[in-house]
């Protein structure tokens, strides 16, 4: 179960980085705050799984 969550979070983060890169490349910055909030949300999940697993 933890491995599946790590794979999902890693893929979600990679997709986020790709979308963020494409938006910056196209100079479309109106979605940057939304993507920054998503990055914080995904990083919280990642840290929770790694450091607080039972």
C-alpha positions in Angstrom: 0.0 0.0 0.0 2.8 2.4 0.8 4.6 1.6 -2.4 1.5 2.4 -4.5 1.1 5.7 -2.7 4.7 6.6 -3.3 4.4 5.7 -7.0 1.2 7.8 -7.3 2.7 10.8 -5.5 5.9 10.6 -7.5 3.9 10.5 -10.8 1.6 13.4 -9.6 4.7 15.5 -8.7 6.3 14.7 -12.0 3.2 15.8 -13.8 3.1 18.9 -11.8 6.7 19.8 -12.7 6.0 19.2 -16.3 2.8 21.4 -16.4 4.6 24.1 -14.4 7.5 24.0 -16.8 5.2 24.2 -19.8 3.3 27.2 -18.4 6.5 29.1 -17.6 7.9 28.3 -21.0 4.7 29.8 -22.6 4.8 32.7 -20.2 1.2 31.9 -19.0 1.5 32.8 -15.3 -2.2 33.1 -14.3 -2.2 29.4 -13.0 1.1 29.6 -11.1 -0.5 30.3 -7.6 -2.8 27.3 -8.1 0.0 25.1 -9.0 2.1 26.3 -6.1 -0.7 25.3 -3.7 -0.9 21.9 -5.4 2.8 21.4 -4.9 2.5 22.1 -1.2 -0.4 19.7 -0.9 1.5 16.9 -2.7 4.7 17.5 -0.6 2.6 17.2 2.6 1.3 13.8 1.5 4.8 12.6 0.5 6.4 13.7 3.9 3.5 12.1 5.8 3.9 8.8 4.1 7.7 8.7 4.6 8.0 9.9 8.1 4.8 8.9 9.8 4.1 5.4 8.6 2.9 2.9 11.1 
